[in-house]
Amino acid sequence: MPTDADPIVLPSGLGYVVPQDAGHVLLPLARAAIATELGLPHTAREDLPWLKQYGACFITLMDGDNLRGCIGTLRAHRALAEDVKANAVAAAFRDPRFKPLAPEEFGAVALEISVLSALEPVTFADEPDALRQLRAGVDGVVFDYGHHTSTFLPQVWENLREPSEFLAHLKYKAGLPPDFWDREVKLARYTVTKWRETDFR
């Protein structure tokens, strides 16, 4: 059984290390941050040294099969513990697509945390070339064009299995037509290590 003494190096390129069973720490930490905002009692440990290392994460809230909130950080700029807590609160209360989480919903939602690797720029000649390089089921992708930016976690490949479909929805999320393309488009990719509360129940 993995312990806090059995770390693995995430595919981050950032050099930070977390234990294999980090979800047992990170998920309660995220839930405790949400509980604090709701005025509900909930505690979680945050005294482990690896929580102080810089890291970037996304927190996703699910109500059954329905998305209830998702907010995250693409680049590590603060301690992983602080990133987890801030993004958990943002996903629960500040995702503009949803109403703020109500106290009666707290026990019904399930949390997922995705710890991100470093961003890797994708070099391509044109859109077909870019599509050939995307790894379905593996890559999270950042789309960037001028003031238009969007990202999908690798989990989105579960619903958008073709690279062309994946990229079309990513462009739409950025506020552009699905068939848009310009030579100034920039793409970057990343991978995630994720844990879900439902896996531990």
DOSE-577024 format. One line per field, with one value per atom (N, C-alpha, C): atom name; y, z, x; residue in three letters; chain; residue number from 1. Coordinates in pm, whole numbers, plus 50000, padded with zeros to 5 digits. Atoms other than C-alpha are relative to their C-alpha. Example, Ala and Ser with C-alpha at 12.3 -4.5 7.8 and 13.67 -1.06 7.14 Angstrom:
% DOSE-577024
atom	[N/CA/C/N/CA/C]
py	[49881/49550/50120/49881/49894/50109]
pz	[50000/50780/50000/49994/50714/50073]
px	[50089/51230/50090/49918/51367/49923]
rest	[ALA/ALA/ALA/SER/SER/SER]
kette	[A/A/A/A/A/A]
nr	[1/1/1/2/2/2]
% end
This chain:
% DOSE-577024
atom	[N/CA/C/N/CA/C/N/CA/C/N/CA/C/N/CA/C/N/CA/C/N/CA/C/N/CA/C/N/CA/C/N/CA/C/N/CA/C/N/CA/C/N/CA/C/N/CA/C/N/CA/C/N/CA/C/N/CA/C/N/CA/C/N/CA/C/N/CA/C/N/CA/C/N/CA/C/N/CA/C/N/CA/C/N/CA/C/N/CA/C/N/CA/C/N/CA/C/N/CA/C/N/CA/C/N/CA/C/N/CA/C/N/CA/C/N/CA/C/N/CA/C/N/CA/C/N/CA/C/N/CA/C/N/CA/C/N/CA/C/N/CA/C/N/CA/C/N/CA/C/N/CA/C/N/CA/C/N/CA/C/N/CA/C/N/CA/C/N/CA/C/N/CA/C/N/CA/C/N/CA/C/N/CA/C/N/CA/C/N/CA/C/N/CA/C/N/CA/C/N/CA/C/N/CA/C/N/CA/C/N/CA/C/N/CA/C/N/CA/C/N/CA/C/N/CA/C/N/CA/C/N/CA/C/N/CA/C/N/CA/C/N/CA/C/N/CA/C/N/CA/C/N/CA/C/N/CA/C/N/CA/C/N/CA/C/N/CA/C/N/CA/C/N/CA/C/N/CA/C/N/CA/C/N/CA/C/N/CA/C/N/CA/C/N/CA/C/N/CA/C/N/CA/C/N/CA/C/N/CA/C/N/CA/C/N/CA/C/N/CA/C/N/CA/C/N/CA/C/N/CA/C/N/CA/C/N/CA/C/N/CA/C/N/CA/C/N/CA/C/N/CA/C/N/CA/C/N/CA/C/N/CA/C/N/CA/C/N/CA/C/N/CA/C/N/CA/C/N/CA/C/N/CA/C/N/CA/C/N/CA/C/N/CA/C/N/CA/C/N/CA/C/N/CA/C/N/CA/C/N/CA/C/N/CA/C/N/CA/C/N/CA/C/N/CA/C/N/CA/C/N/CA/C/N/CA/C/N/CA/C/N/CA/C/N/CA/C/N/CA/C/N/CA/C/N/CA/C/N/CA/C/N/CA/C/N/CA/C/N/CA/C/N/CA/C/N/CA/C/N/CA/C/N/CA/C/N/CA/C/N/CA/C/N/CA/C/N/CA/C/N/CA/C/N/CA/C/N/CA/C/N/CA/C/N/CA/C/N/CA/C/N/CA/C/N/CA/C/N/CA/C/N/CA/C/N/CA/C/N/CA/C/N/CA/C/N/CA/C/N/CA/C/N/CA/C/N/CA/C/N/CA/C/N/CA/C/N/CA/C/N/CA/C/N/CA/C/N/CA/C/N/CA/C/N/CA/C/N/CA/C/N/CA/C/N/CA/C/N/CA/C/N/CA/C/N/CA/C/N/CA/C/N/CA/C/N/CA/C/N/CA/C/N/CA/C/N/CA/C/N/CA/C/N/CA/C/N/CA/C/N/CA/C/N/CA/C/N/CA/C/N/CA/C/N/CA/C/N/CA/C/N/CA/C/N/CA/C/N/CA/C/N/CA/C/N/CA/C/N/CA/C/N/CA/C/N/CA/C/N/CA/C/N/CA/C/N/CA/C/N/CA/C]
py	[49881/50000/50124/49881/50337/50085/49909/50581/50132/49870/50939/49986/50020/50793/49937/50062/50636/50097/49900/50935/49953/50017/50933/50138/49873/51206/50010/49979/51336/50045/49958/51400/50150/49856/51768/50081/49917/51881/50111/49894/52104/49951/50053/51870/49976/50024/51850/49854/50141/51518/49990/50027/51391/49849/50144/51051/49941/50066/50796/50018/49988/50827/50144/49859/51209/50036/49970/51203/49991/50014/51094/50126/49874/51430/50118/49885/51663/50014/49991/51576/50049/49942/51629/50146/49861/51953/50089/49924/52074/50008/50002/51968/50088/49918/52137/50149/49859/52466/50043/49969/52452/50005/50004/52358/50127/49877/52657/50116/49893/52890/49989/50024/52734/50006/49997/52758/49862/50138/52379/49945/50057/52182/49893/50099/51990/50031/49977/51944/49912/50076/51823/50041/49968/51803/50073/49927/52044/50029/49981/52002/49918/50085/51767/50084/49915/51907/50013/49992/51821/50093/49906/52040/50143/49866/52342/50025/49983/52278/50063/49936/52483/49895/50091/52305/50068/49946/52369/49889/50101/52191/50057/49967/52190/49922/50066/52111/49994/50023/51962/49950/50046/51925/49933/50073/51667/49973/50038/51619/49883/50117/51265/50002/49993/51271/50141/49862/51648/50085/49906/51905/50105/49901/52139/50117/49894/52352/49947/50041/52342/50125/49885/52597/49948/50046/52558/50099/49922/52690/49927/50064/52622/49999/49992/52728/50011/49998/52664/50135/49870/52993/50017/49995/52905/49857/50132/52617/49916/50086/52317/50005/49993/52330/50125/49875/52693/49997/50010/52620/49912/50090/52333/50073/49933/52540/50113/49887/52847/49952/50048/52649/49925/50067/52440/50102/49894/52755/50065/49938/52907/49909/50094/52593/49989/50013/52578/50126/49877/52944/50106/49891/53141/49955/50042/52931/50072/49918/53174/49920/50084/52884/49948/50061/52783/50095/49928/52924/49954/50043/52921/49877/50122/52588/50034/49979/52578/49896/50095/52410/49862/50128/52141/49916/50074/52045/49941/50033/51996/49848/50144/51628/49923/50069/51547/50006/49986/51672/49913/50076/51460/50083/49920/51621/49915/50059/51542/50103/49909/51693/49948/50031/51701/50087/49926/51798/50001/49982/51937/49990/49991/51887/50141/49873/52181/50005/49983/52323/49976/50027/52204/50062/49942/52424/49894/50090/52237/50077/49938/52323/49932/50058/52275/50095/49920/52393/50055/49961/52408/49919/50070/52274/49848/50146/51920/49947/50039/51903/50002/49991/52017/49883/50108/51760/49866/50126/51479/49983/50007/51566/49984/50011/51566/49855/50136/51250/49983/50020/51150/49923/50066/51058/50031/49971/51189/50150/49858/51559/50086/49882/51849/50104/49908/52131/50143/49856/52510/50060/49929/52708/50148/49858/53065/50073/49915/53326/50141/49864/53694/50001/49998/53751/49877/50121/53414/49885/50109/53143/49900/50104/52812/49877/50127/52474/49891/50120/52123/49907/50105/51869/49873/50126/51526/49920/50073/51393/50029/49961/51576/49906/50096/51318/49888/50104/51080/50030/49959/51279/50048/49949/51427/49918/50100/51135/50030/49968/51276/50132/49874/51540/50118/49888/51749/50050/49962/51746/50069/49945/51816/50146/49866/52118/50096/49915/52249/50051/49959/52255/50093/49913/52414/50141/49868/52697/50067/49945/52740/50050/49958/52758/50131/49876/53035/50117/49895/53231/50018/49995/53149/49892/50103/52954/49869/50130/52579/49977/50019/52603/50110/49891/52904/49945/50028/52887/50122/49890/53140/49958/50042/53105/50051/49949/53300/49916/50089/53023/49933/50070/52880/49889/50112/52546/49955/50062/52396/49880/50117/52064/49969/50041/51909/49867/50122/51586/50024/49986/51534/49867/50114/51297/50035/49963/51282/49897/50085/51145/50045/49971/51122/49945/50049/51094/49868/50122/50828/49876/50114/50608/49948/50037/50606/49958/50033/50542/49852]
pz	[50000/50000/50000/50003/49902/50124/49887/50183/49961/50028/50212/49973/50021/50202/49864/50130/49859/49890/50099/49624/49858/50142/49250/49940/50069/49017/49892/50102/48818/49871/50127/48447/49981/49995/48525/49933/50045/48415/50099/49901/48722/50116/49895/48954/50132/49872/49224/50010/49973/49384/50091/49913/49533/50017/49980/49681/49906/50089/49477/50047/49948/49707/50040/49969/49703/50002/50001/49629/50137/49864/49988/50083/49932/50095/49924/50080/49807/49994/50009/49778/50130/49875/50150/50018/49990/50132/49916/50086/49843/50063/49941/50018/50125/49880/50342/49965/50041/50157/49963/50037/50014/50124/49876/50353/50081/49926/50515/49944/50062/50264/50033/49969/50347/50150/49855/50722/50058/49955/50757/50060/49939/50979/49910/50080/50781/50011/49984/50840/49905/50085/50631/50034/49968/50684/49884/50101/50502/50050/49940/50697/49932/50067/50452/49913/50072/50295/49851/50146/49935/49962/50027/49965/49986/50007/49990/49867/50131/49649/49902/50099/49360/49910/50088/49156/49941/50067/48922/49991/50000/48939/49948/50029/48822/50098/49915/49055/49924/50069/48901/50100/49919/49077/49909/50076/48949/50088/49936/49042/49920/50080/48925/49874/50128/48556/49947/50047/48532/50062/49952/48556/50090/49908/48853/50023/49988/48828/49968/50031/48704/49981/50006/48766/50030/49972/48757/49960/50027/48703/49896/50104/48393/50032/49969/48531/50151/49856/48877/50041/49953/49062/50150/49855/49426/50052/49938/49672/49955/50047/49561/50093/49905/49880/49978/50021/49816/49867/50129/49452/50009/49982/49552/50070/49923/49807/49921/50076/49586/49883/50116/49283/50042/49950/49490/50030/49968/49619/49871/50126/49270/49921/50074/49113/50061/49932/49374/49996/49981/49388/49890/50093/49097/49855/50140/48783/49941/50051/48574/49931/50065/48412/50097/49900/48739/50115/49876/49048/50107/49892/49361/50071/49932/49542/50128/49879/49813/50105/49893/50153/49982/50015/50072/49886/50109/49763/50040/49962/49952/50004/49987/50028/49872/50122/49683/49890/50107/49465/50029/49992/49395/49940/50044/49354/49924/50072/49110/49996/50011/49116/49895/50104/48822/50024/49985/48887/49865/50136/48569/49989/50037/48406/49951/50063/48263/49859/50136/47939/49898/50109/47619/49871/50126/47308/49890/50115/46998/49875/50123/46679/49880/50113/46356/49881/50123/45995/49968/50028/45965/50089/49912/46126/49986/50011/45979/50071/49933/46109/50151/49857/46454/50047/49964/46459/50007/50001/46376/50127/49883/46682/50132/49876/46938/50038/49950/47150/50072/49944/47210/50130/49871/47571/50088/49924/47681/50023/49995/47603/50050/49979/47771/49902/50105/47516/50035/49986/47543/49860/50127/47242/50028/49977/47210/49867/50119/46945/50042/49957/47031/50142/49868/47321/50023/49990/47263/50055/49936/47500/50060/49938/47613/50025/49976/47746/50028/49963/47778/50072/49933/48029/49915/50076/47889/50016/49976/48042/49895/50099/47770/49879/50111/47518/50016/49979/47676/49921/50073/47500/49858/50132/47205/49956/50023/47070/49881/50118/46738/50019/49987/46734/49933/50069/46480/50079/49918/46701/50128/49878/47012/49978/50029/46852/49961/50039/46701/50124/49877/47045/50083/49928/47193/49943/50064/46940/50036/49964/47012/50144/49861/47385/50012/49999/47306/49937/50060/47133/49852/50144/46775/49928/50075/46498/50000/49998/46502/49882/50119/46151/49988/50005/46238/49994/49995/46161/49952/50037/46133/50035/49976/46114/50133/49870/46442/50117/49894/46635/50070/49921/46916/50082/49920/47089/50097/49904/47397/50060/49940/47566/50134/49867/47909/50032/49951/48089/50144/49861/48424/50072/49909/48717/50081/49940/48858/50102/49898/49154/50014/49984/49204/50134/49876/49529/49978/50025/49369/49992/50004/49329/50140/49863/49706/50083/49923/49810/49989]
px	[50084/50000/50088/49916/50152/49980/50007/50227/50061/49940/50346/50149/49858/50697/50030/49981/50643/49958/50040/50645/50021/49975/50620/50021/49980/50740/49894/50101/50446/50067/49941/50507/49985/50023/50530/50109/49891/50869/50031/49981/50844/50085/49916/51031/49929/50066/50766/49956/50027/50688/49879/50115/50362/49990/50015/50278/49896/50094/50088/49856/50136/49788/49967/50023/49788/49853/50143/49416/49937/50054/49354/50024/49972/49499/49939/50043/49411/49849/50146/49042/49937/50053/48964/50038/49958/49162/49909/50091/48947/49861/50135/48626/49995/49996/48731/49996/50002/48790/49859/50139/48438/49912/50078/48293/50019/49972/48464/49921/50077/48299/49852/50142/47962/49972/50018/48021/49973/50022/48019/50129/49878/48259/50061/49929/48518/50148/49857/48888/50080/49909/49179/50143/49861/49552/50066/49924/49777/50141/49868/50101/50109/49902/50275/50094/49903/50594/49970/50020/50498/49885/50108/50188/50050/49943/50416/50072/49936/50574/49901/50086/50442/49935/50072/50178/49878/50119/49886/49896/50105/49552/49868/50139/49192/49913/50099/48902/49870/50127/48587/49897/50112/48253/49898/50100/48006/49878/50126/47640/49946/50031/47587/50086/49927/47680/50009/50006/47634/50110/49900/47911/49934/50054/47855/50096/49902/48169/50138/49862/48527/50085/49909/48802/50141/49865/49177/50107/49881/49525/50085/49921/49734/50149/49858/50071/50020/49972/50214/50057/49952/50252/49984/50014/50178/50005/49995/50195/49880/50107/49990/49879/50111/49781/49916/50072/49691/49925/50065/49611/49875/50115/49382/49886/50105/49193/49935/50054/49156/49914/50076/49040/49874/50120/48798/49891/50097/48629/49949/50041/48627/49906/50085/48478/49861/50129/48203/49916/50075/48109/50018/49971/48257/50003/50009/48213/49879/50110/48002/49890/50102/47814/49896/50088/47650/49973/50027/47487/50098/49912/47704/49943/50042/47692/49925/50080/47425/50038/49964/47479/49937/50068/47224/50059/49936/47427/50135/49863/47753/50024/49982/47702/49971/50041/47566/50105/49901/47851/50122/49876/48159/50112/49886/48500/50101/49888/48776/50111/49887/49123/50096/49903/49363/50123/49874/49727/50070/49950/49880/50152/49859/50216/50029/49964/50406/49942/50051/50265/50112/49907/50435/49946/50047/50401/49996/50012/50283/50044/49951/50472/49936/50072/50275/50003/50000/50255/49862/50137/49876/49907/50094/49558/50008/49986/49583/50124/49877/49939/49981/50028/49824/49913/50091/49544/50073/49925/49787/50084/49912/49993/49926/50076/49713/49978/50012/49704/49867/50135/49342/50009/50003/49278/50118/49877/49618/50018/49968/49654/49885/50080/49490/50053/49957/49500/49960/50028/49523/49999/50014/49398/50017/49973/49523/50006/49997/49447/49957/50031/49469/49946/50062/49232/49912/50082/49062/50084/49926/49181/49902/50082/49034/50085/49932/49138/49899/50073/49001/50096/49924/49131/49998/50000/49223/49870/50125/48899/49894/50101/48702/50004/49992/48827/49897/50101/48572/49874/50120/48299/50032/49959/48492/50121/49895/48694/50089/49920/48815/50074/49926/49091/49931/50066/48897/49880/50115/48588/50046/49944/48793/50044/49950/48962/49888/50113/48637/49925/50067/48472/50088/49909/48782/49997/50011/48760/49867/50132/48390/50001/49989/48466/50076/49921/48716/49925/50079/48440/50021/49974/48534/49920/50072/48356/50080/49931/48436/50092/49916/48585/50107/49902/48805/50143/49856/49177/50077/49912/49457/50142/49862/49832/50055/49957/49857/49947/50049/49677/50118/49898/49890/49933/50050/49840/50109/49909/49997/49927/50063/49936/50063/49954/49974/49934/50064/49895/49956/50046/49724/50012/50019/49732/49877/50128/49380/49954/50064/49190/49855/50143/48811/49952/50058/48619/49926/50078/48402/50089/49910/48711/50034/49964/48761/49879/50121/48401/49968]
rest	[MET/MET/MET/PRO/PRO/PRO/THR/THR/THR/ASP/ASP/ASP/ALA/ALA/ALA/ASP/ASP/ASP/PRO/PRO/PRO/ILE/ILE/ILE/VAL/VAL/VAL/LEU/LEU/LEU/PRO/PRO/PRO/SER/SER/SER/GLY/GLY/GLY/LEU/LEU/LEU/GLY/GLY/GLY/TYR/TYR/TYR/VAL/VAL/VAL/VAL/VAL/VAL/PRO/PRO/PRO/GLN/GLN/GLN/ASP/ASP/ASP/ALA/ALA/ALA/GLY/GLY/GLY/HIS/HIS/HIS/VAL/VAL/VAL/LEU/LEU/LEU/LEU/LEU/LEU/PRO/PRO/PRO/LEU/LEU/LEU/ALA/ALA/ALA/ARG/ARG/ARG/ALA/ALA/ALA/ALA/ALA/ALA/ILE/ILE/ILE/ALA/ALA/ALA/THR/THR/THR/GLU/GLU/GLU/LEU/LEU/LEU/GLY/GLY/GLY/LEU/LEU/LEU/PRO/PRO/PRO/HIS/HIS/HIS/THR/THR/THR/ALA/ALA/ALA/ARG/ARG/ARG/GLU/GLU/GLU/ASP/ASP/ASP/LEU/LEU/LEU/PRO/PRO/PRO/TRP/TRP/TRP/LEU/LEU/LEU/LYS/LYS/LYS/GLN/GLN/GLN/TYR/TYR/TYR/GLY/GLY/GLY/ALA/ALA/ALA/CYS/CYS/CYS/PHE/PHE/PHE/ILE/ILE/ILE/THR/THR/THR/LEU/LEU/LEU/MET/MET/MET/ASP/ASP/ASP/GLY/GLY/GLY/ASP/ASP/ASP/ASN/ASN/ASN/LEU/LEU/LEU/ARG/ARG/ARG/GLY/GLY/GLY/CYS/CYS/CYS/ILE/ILE/ILE/GLY/GLY/GLY/THR/THR/THR/LEU/LEU/LEU/ARG/ARG/ARG/ALA/ALA/ALA/HIS/HIS/HIS/ARG/ARG/ARG/ALA/ALA/ALA/LEU/LEU/LEU/ALA/ALA/ALA/GLU/GLU/GLU/ASP/ASP/ASP/VAL/VAL/VAL/LYS/LYS/LYS/ALA/ALA/ALA/ASN/ASN/ASN/ALA/ALA/ALA/VAL/VAL/VAL/ALA/ALA/ALA/ALA/ALA/ALA/ALA/ALA/ALA/PHE/PHE/PHE/ARG/ARG/ARG/ASP/ASP/ASP/PRO/PRO/PRO/ARG/ARG/ARG/PHE/PHE/PHE/LYS/LYS/LYS/PRO/PRO/PRO/LEU/LEU/LEU/ALA/ALA/ALA/PRO/PRO/PRO/GLU/GLU/GLU/GLU/GLU/GLU/PHE/PHE/PHE/GLY/GLY/GLY/ALA/ALA/ALA/VAL/VAL/VAL/ALA/ALA/ALA/LEU/LEU/LEU/GLU/GLU/GLU/ILE/ILE/ILE/SER/SER/SER/VAL/VAL/VAL/LEU/LEU/LEU/SER/SER/SER/ALA/ALA/ALA/LEU/LEU/LEU/GLU/GLU/GLU/PRO/PRO/PRO/VAL/VAL/VAL/THR/THR/THR/PHE/PHE/PHE/ALA/ALA/ALA/ASP/ASP/ASP/GLU/GLU/GLU/PRO/PRO/PRO/ASP/ASP/ASP/ALA/ALA/ALA/LEU/LEU/LEU/ARG/ARG/ARG/GLN/GLN/GLN/LEU/LEU/LEU/ARG/ARG/ARG/ALA/ALA/ALA/GLY/GLY/GLY/VAL/VAL/VAL/ASP/ASP/ASP/GLY/GLY/GLY/VAL/VAL/VAL/VAL/VAL/VAL/PHE/PHE/PHE/ASP/ASP/ASP/TYR/TYR/TYR/GLY/GLY/GLY/HIS/HIS/HIS/HIS/HIS/HIS/THR/THR/THR/SER/SER/SER/THR/THR/THR/PHE/PHE/PHE/LEU/LEU/LEU/PRO/PRO/PRO/GLN/GLN/GLN/VAL/VAL/VAL/TRP/TRP/TRP/GLU/GLU/GLU/ASN/ASN/ASN/LEU/LEU/LEU/ARG/ARG/ARG/GLU/GLU/GLU/PRO/PRO/PRO/SER/SER/SER/GLU/GLU/GLU/PHE/PHE/PHE/LEU/LEU/LEU/ALA/ALA/ALA/HIS/HIS/HIS/LEU/LEU/LEU/LYS/LYS/LYS/TYR/TYR/TYR/LYS/LYS/LYS/ALA/ALA/ALA/GLY/GLY/GLY/LEU/LEU/LEU/PRO/PRO/PRO/PRO/PRO/PRO/ASP/ASP/ASP/PHE/PHE/PHE/TRP/TRP/TRP/ASP/ASP/ASP/ARG/ARG/ARG/GLU/GLU/GLU/VAL/VAL/VAL/LYS/LYS/LYS/LEU/LEU/LEU/ALA/ALA/ALA/ARG/ARG/ARG/TYR/TYR/TYR/THR/THR/THR/VAL/VAL/VAL/THR/THR/THR/LYS/LYS/LYS/TRP/TRP/TRP/ARG/ARG/ARG/GLU/GLU/GLU/THR/THR/THR/ASP/ASP/ASP/PHE/PHE/PHE/ARG/ARG/ARG]
kette	[A/A/A/A/A/A/A/A/A/A/A/A/A/A/A/A/A/A/A/A/A/A/A/A/A/A/A/A/A/A/A/A/A/A/A/A/A/A/A/A/A/A/A/A/A/A/A/A/A/A/A/A/A/A/A/A/A/A/A/A/A/A/A/A/A/A/A/A/A/A/A/A/A/A/A/A/A/A/A/A/A/A/A/A/A/A/A/A/A/A/A/A/A/A/A/A/A/A/A/A/A/A/A/A/A/A/A/A/A/A/A/A/A/A/A/A/A/A/A/A/A/A/A/A/A/A/A/A/A/A/A/A/A/A/A/A/A/A/A/A/A/A/A/A/A/A/A/A/A/A/A/A/A/A/A/A/A/A/A/A/A/A/A/A/A/A/A/A/A/A/A/A/A/A/A/A/A/A/A/A/A/A/A/A/A/A/A/A/A/A/A/A/A/A/A/A/A/A/A/A/A/A/A/A/A/A/A/A/A/A/A/A/A/A/A/A/A/A/A/A/A/A/A/A/A/A/A/A/A/A/A/A/A/A/A/A/A/A/A/A/A/A/A/A/A/A/A/A/A/A/A/A/A/A/A/A/A/A/A/A/A/A/A/A/A/A/A/A/A/A/A/A/A/A/A/A/A/A/A/A/A/A/A/A/A/A/A/A/A/A/A/A/A/A/A/A/A/A/A/A/A/A/A/A/A/A/A/A/A/A/A/A/A/A/A/A/A/A/A/A/A/A/A/A/A/A/A/A/A/A/A/A/A/A/A/A/A/A/A/A/A/A/A/A/A/A/A/A/A/A/A/A/A/A/A/A/A/A/A/A/A/A/A/A/A/A/A/A/A/A/A/A/A/A/A/A/A/A/A/A/A/A/A/A/A/A/A/A/A/A/A/A/A/A/A/A/A/A/A/A/A/A/A/A/A/A/A/A/A/A/A/A/A/A/A/A/A/A/A/A/A/A/A/A/A/A/A/A/A/A/A/A/A/A/A/A/A/A/A/A/A/A/A/A/A/A/A/A/A/A/A/A/A/A/A/A/A/A/A/A/A/A/A/A/A/A/A/A/A/A/A/A/A/A/A/A/A/A/A/A/A/A/A/A/A/A/A/A/A/A/A/A/A/A/A/A/A/A/A/A/A/A/A/A/A/A/A/A/A/A/A/A/A/A/A/A/A/A/A/A/A/A/A/A/A/A/A/A/A/A/A/A/A/A/A/A/A/A/A/A/A/A/A/A/A/A/A/A/A/A/A/A/A/A/A/A/A/A/A/A/A/A/A/A/A/A/A/A/A/A/A/A/A/A/A/A/A/A/A/A/A/A/A/A/A/A/A/A/A/A/A/A/A/A/A/A/A/A/A/A/A/A/A]
nr	[1/1/1/2/2/2/3/3/3/4/4/4/5/5/5/6/6/6/7/7/7/8/8/8/9/9/9/10/10/10/11/11/11/12/12/12/13/13/13/14/14/14/15/15/15/16/16/16/17/17/17/18/18/18/19/19/19/20/20/20/21/21/21/22/22/22/23/23/23/24/24/24/25/25/25/26/26/26/27/27/27/28/28/28/29/29/29/30/30/30/31/31/31/32/32/32/33/33/33/34/34/34/35/35/35/36/36/36/37/37/37/38/38/38/39/39/39/40/40/40/41/41/41/42/42/42/43/43/43/44/44/44/45/45/45/46/46/46/47/47/47/48/48/48/49/49/49/50/50/50/51/51/51/52/52/52/53/53/53/54/54/54/55/55/55/56/56/56/57/57/57/58/58/58/59/59/59/60/60/60/61/61/61/62/62/62/63/63/63/64/64/64/65/65/65/66/66/66/67/67/67/68/68/68/69/69/69/70/70/70/71/71/71/72/72/72/73/73/73/74/74/74/75/75/75/76/76/76/77/77/77/78/78/78/79/79/79/80/80/80/81/81/81/82/82/82/83/83/83/84/84/84/85/85/85/86/86/86/87/87/87/88/88/88/89/89/89/90/90/90/91/91/91/92/92/92/93/93/93/94/94/94/95/95/95/96/96/96/97/97/97/98/98/98/99/99/99/100/100/100/101/101/101/102/102/102/103/103/103/104/104/104/105/105/105/106/106/106/107/107/107/108/108/108/109/109/109/110/110/110/111/111/111/112/112/112/113/113/113/114/114/114/115/115/115/116/116/116/117/117/117/118/118/118/119/119/119/120/120/120/121/121/121/122/122/122/123/123/123/124/124/124/125/125/125/126/126/126/127/127/127/128/128/128/129/129/129/130/130/130/131/131/131/132/132/132/133/133/133/134/134/134/135/135/135/136/136/136/137/137/137/138/138/138/139/139/139/140/140/140/141/141/141/142/142/142/143/143/143/144/144/144/145/145/145/146/146/146/147/147/147/148/148/148/149/149/149/150/150/150/151/151/151/152/152/152/153/153/153/154/154/154/155/155/155/156/156/156/157/157/157/158/158/158/159/159/159/160/160/160/161/161/161/162/162/162/163/163/163/164/164/164/165/165/165/166/166/166/167/167/167/168/168/168/169/169/169/170/170/170/171/171/171/172/172/172/173/173/173/174/174/174/175/175/175/176/176/176/177/177/177/178/178/178/179/179/179/180/180/180/181/181/181/182/182/182/183/183/183/184/184/184/185/185/185/186/186/186/187/187/187/188/188/188/189/189/189/190/190/190/191/191/191/192/192/192/193/193/193/194/194/194/195/195/195/196/196/196/197/197/197/198/198/198/199/199/199/200/200/200/201/201/201]
% end
